[in-house]
Amino acid sequence: MSKHTAAERVALARHPQRPNITDYIDALFTDFFEQKGDRLCREDPAILGGVALYHGRPVTVIGTRKGKTAEESIRCNFGMPGPEGYRKALRLMKQAEKFRRPVFTFIDTSGAYPGLEAEARGQGEAIARNLMEMSRLTVPVIALITGEGNSGGALALGVADRVLMLENAVYAILSPEGFASILWRDAGRHEEACGLMKLTAPELLSLGVIDDIVPEPEEGAHVSPAGVFREVDRALSRHLAALLKESGSNLAAGRYQKFRKMGVPQASPEK
């Protein structure tokens, strides 16, 4: 297990050459067919989704998309989806349920886009609806946090039967800079905030927020993408095989209870 500090893991999670959703699709899936638009307003490039084959099985793949170049980053709004992106994701998940396809989500976002226009078009409602509808899906849902997983923008794709994280990914209620700004009114204390937020994979596994950690190289996933893809493939295959044995009603009920009990204090055993 890596010995990186929480702040060092945040830096690795944000590395611009870290594998992104398009890399995972190319490495793990075949016959990917992208589907665009939310059927209400417009296409949001910050979320990529479509139908593919995973080891010969039809699946739906959805993920937040960051760019690796300045041009790509601008086009994808730096991986910060608007409400149209979340509505597109939900449309694809409901389609997957109709055709009994498992759903894989890949999460790497600093958060949902907070701009005025996004709020005017229903950003909060779109995220809230995803949380509700994902909790009810009757097909297997596996989420993988590959880089940053911040705020409701990440959780809107993260209500899954199994939530996995790469070893140096992070998952939190907001960015460390935002946390420090709110708590101390000083974004410069973000490294200190990293140590308090319990945002690393080992910490979240011990808290029961995630279900598994996918190993990656000490220097980060970007130094050996092929090895990371193999580890991710093993993890996805293992968890999918277990979930496929469950009925749809059991999946929905178990997923709902999984998230309802998070953060609830557990009674201490009587002495």
C-alpha positions in Angstrom: 0.0 0.0 0.0 1.3 3.5 -0.9 2.7 5.6 1.8 1.8 8.9 0.2 0.2 11.6 2.4 -3.3 12.7 1.7 -2.0 15.9 0.0 0.3 13.9 -2.2 -2.6 11.7 -3.3 -4.6 14.7 -4.2 -1.8 15.9 -6.4 -1.6 12.4 -8.1 -5.3 12.3 -8.5 -5.1 15.6 -10.4 -2.1 14.7 -12.6 -3.0 15.8 -16.2 -1.7 12.6 -17.8 -3.7 10.3 -15.5 -5.8 7.9 -17.6 -9.3 9.2 -18.3 -12.6 7.9 -19.4 -11.6 7.6 -23.0 -8.5 5.6 -22.1 -10.6 3.1 -20.0 -13.1 2.7 -22.8 -10.4 2.0 -25.3 -8.6 -0.5 -23.0 -11.5 -2.4 -21.4 -14.4 -2.3 -23.8 -15.1 -3.1 -27.4 -17.7 -1.8 -29.9 -18.3 1.4 -27.9 -21.2 3.4 -29.4 -21.5 6.9 -28.0 -24.9 8.4 -27.3 -25.3 12.1 -27.0 -27.8 14.7 -25.7 -30.2 14.8 -22.8 -33.3 15.1 -25.1 -34.2 18.3 -23.3 -31.6 21.0 -23.9 -28.2 20.1 -25.4 -25.2 17.8 -25.4 -22.7 18.1 -22.5 -19.2 16.9 -23.5 -18.2 16.8 -19.8 -20.0 13.4 -19.5 -19.3 10.7 -22.0 -21.6 7.7 -22.3 -22.8 4.9 -24.5 -23.2 1.2 -25.1 -20.3 -1.2 -25.3 -19.3 -4.8 -24.9 -17.4 -5.9 -21.8 -16.0 -9.4 -22.3 -18.8 -10.0 -24.8 -21.6 -8.7 -22.5 -23.5 -5.6 -23.5 -23.1 -2.9 -20.9 -23.6 0.8 -20.5 -20.5 3.0 -19.8 -20.7 6.5 -18.4 -18.0 8.8 -17.1 -17.0 12.3 -16.4 -14.5 13.5 -19.1 -11.6 15.8 -18.5 -9.3 16.9 -21.3 -5.6 16.3 -21.5 -4.9 19.3 -23.6 -6.0 22.9 -23.2 -8.4 22.6 -26.1 -9.9 19.4 -24.8 -10.2 20.8 -21.3 -12.1 23.8 -22.5 -14.4 21.7 -24.7 -15.2 19.4 -21.8 -15.5 22.3 -19.3 -12.6 20.8 -17.3 -14.7 17.8 -16.4 -17.4 19.8 -14.6 -20.8 18.7 -16.0 -23.9 20.8 -16.3 -27.4 19.5 -15.7 -27.6 18.3 -19.3 -24.7 15.9 -18.6 -26.4 14.4 -15.6 -29.7 14.1 -17.5 -27.9 12.4 -20.3 -26.3 10.0 -17.8 -29.7 9.2 -16.3 -31.2 8.7 -19.7 -28.5 6.1 -20.5 -29.0 4.4 -17.1 -32.7 4.1 -17.6 -32.1 2.7 -21.1 -29.7 0.2 -19.6 -32.3 -0.9 -17.1 -34.9 -1.4 -19.9 -32.5 -3.7 -21.8 -31.0 -5.3 -18.7 -27.5 -4.0 -19.2 -25.1 -3.6 -16.3 -23.9 0.0 -15.8 -20.2 1.1 -15.2 -19.5 4.7 -14.2 -16.0 6.2 -14.2 -15.7 9.3 -12.0 -13.1 12.0 -12.2 -14.4 15.5 -11.5 -13.6 18.4 -9.3 -17.4 18.8 -9.0 -20.5 19.9 -11.0 -20.3 23.2 -12.8 -21.4 25.9 -10.4 -22.1 28.6 -12.9 -25.3 30.7 -12.9 -26.5 29.2 -16.2 -26.2 25.7 -14.9 -28.2 26.6 -11.8 -30.8 28.3 -14.0 -31.2 25.1 -16.0 -31.7 22.9 -12.9 -28.3 21.7 -11.8 -29.4 20.8 -8.2 -32.6 19.1 -9.4 -30.6 17.1 -12.0 -28.1 15.8 -9.4 -30.9 15.0 -6.9 -32.9 13.1 -9.5 -29.8 11.0 -10.4 -29.4 10.1 -6.7 -33.0 9.0 -6.4 -33.2 7.2 -9.7 -29.8 5.4 -9.3 -30.9 4.1 -6.0 -33.8 2.3 -7.7 -32.1 0.7 -10.7 -32.6 -3.0 -10.9 -29.4 -3.8 -12.9 -25.9 -4.0 -11.5 -24.1 -0.7 -11.1 -20.4 -0.4 -10.4 -18.7 3.0 -10.0 -14.9 3.5 -10.2 -13.3 6.7 -8.9 -10.3 7.1 -11.1 -9.0 10.6 -10.0 -11.0 13.2 -8.1 -14.5 12.5 -6.9 -15.7 15.8 -5.4 -19.1 16.9 -4.2 -22.5 16.0 -5.6 -21.0 16.2 -9.0 -19.3 12.9 -8.3 -22.1 11.3 -6.2 -24.5 11.9 -9.1 -22.7 9.0 -10.8 -21.7 7.2 -7.6 -24.9 5.6 -6.2 -23.7 2.1 -7.1 -23.8 -1.5 -5.7 -20.0 -1.4 -5.6 -17.9 1.8 -5.3 -14.3 1.2 -6.2 -11.3 3.6 -6.0 -7.9 3.6 -7.6 -5.3 3.6 -4.8 -4.3 7.3 -5.3 -7.8 8.6 -6.1 -9.7 10.9 -3.7 -13.4 11.1 -2.9 -14.8 14.0 -0.8 -17.6 16.4 -0.2 -15.7 19.2 -1.9 -12.1 20.1 -2.9 -9.5 20.7 -0.1 -9.2 24.3 -1.2 -12.9 24.8 -0.8 -12.8 23.0 2.6 -10.0 25.3 3.8 -11.8 28.4 2.5 -14.9 27.5 4.4 -13.3 26.3 7.7 -10.4 28.7 8.0 -11.2 31.3 5.3 -7.8 30.5 3.9 -7.5 28.3 0.8 -3.7 28.2 1.3 -4.2 25.7 4.1 -5.5 23.1 1.6 -2.7 20.6 2.4 -3.8 20.7 6.1 -7.4 20.2 5.0 -6.4 17.1 3.1 -5.3 15.5 6.3 -8.6 16.2 8.0 -11.1 15.3 5.3 -10.7 11.5 5.2 -10.6 11.6 1.4 -8.1 8.8 0.6 -9.1 5.3 -0.5 -7.7 3.5 2.6 -9.6 5.9 4.9 -12.9 5.6 3.0 -12.6 1.8 2.8 -12.3 1.7 6.6 -15.3 3.9 6.9 -17.4 1.7 4.6 -17.9 4.5 2.1 -16.2 2.4 -0.7 -16.0 -1.3 -1.3 -12.6 -2.0 -2.8 -9.3 -0.4 -3.7 -7.7 -1.0 -7.1 -3.8 -0.8 -6.8 -1.8 1.5 -9.0 2.0 2.3 -9.2 3.6 4.3 -6.4 4.2 7.2 -8.8 0.6 7.2 -10.1 -1.6 5.5 -12.7 -0.1 7.6 -15.5 3.3 5.9 -15.3 1.9 2.5 -16.2 -1.6 2.7 -17.7 -1.5 -0.8 -19.0 -0.9 -2.3 -15.6 -3.7 -0.2 -14.1 -6.1 -1.3 -16.8 -5.4 -4.9 -16.0 -6.1 -4.3 -12.3 -9.3 -2.4 -13.1 -10.4 -5.2 -15.4 -9.9 -7.8 -12.7 -11.8 -5.7 -10.1 -14.7 -5.0 -12.4 -15.0 -8.6 -13.5 -14.9 -9.9 -10.0 -17.6 -7.5 -8.7 -19.8 -7.8 -11.7 -19.8 -11.6 -11.5 -21.0 -11.4 -7.9 -23.7 -8.8 -8.7 -25.1 -10.8 -11.7 -26.1 -13.5 -9.2 -28.5 -11.1 -7.5 -32.1 -10.4 -8.5 -33.0 -6.9 -9.6 -35.2 -6.3 -6.6 -32.3 -7.4 -4.3 -29.9 -5.1 -6.0 -32.1 -2.1 -5.6 -32.9 -2.8 -2.0 -29.3 -3.5 -1.1 -28.0 -0.4 -2.8 -30.6 1.8 -1.0 -29.7 0.4 2.4 -26.0 0.7 1.6 -26.3 4.4 1.3 -28.9 5.0 4.0 -26.7 3.5 6.7 -23.6 5.6 5.8 -22.7 8.0 8.6 -25.1 6.4 11.1 -23.2 5.9 14.4 -23.0 2.2 15.2 -23.9 1.2 18.8 -21.0 0.1 20.8 -21.1 -3.5 21.9 -22.1 -3.9 25.5 -19.4 -4.9 27.9 
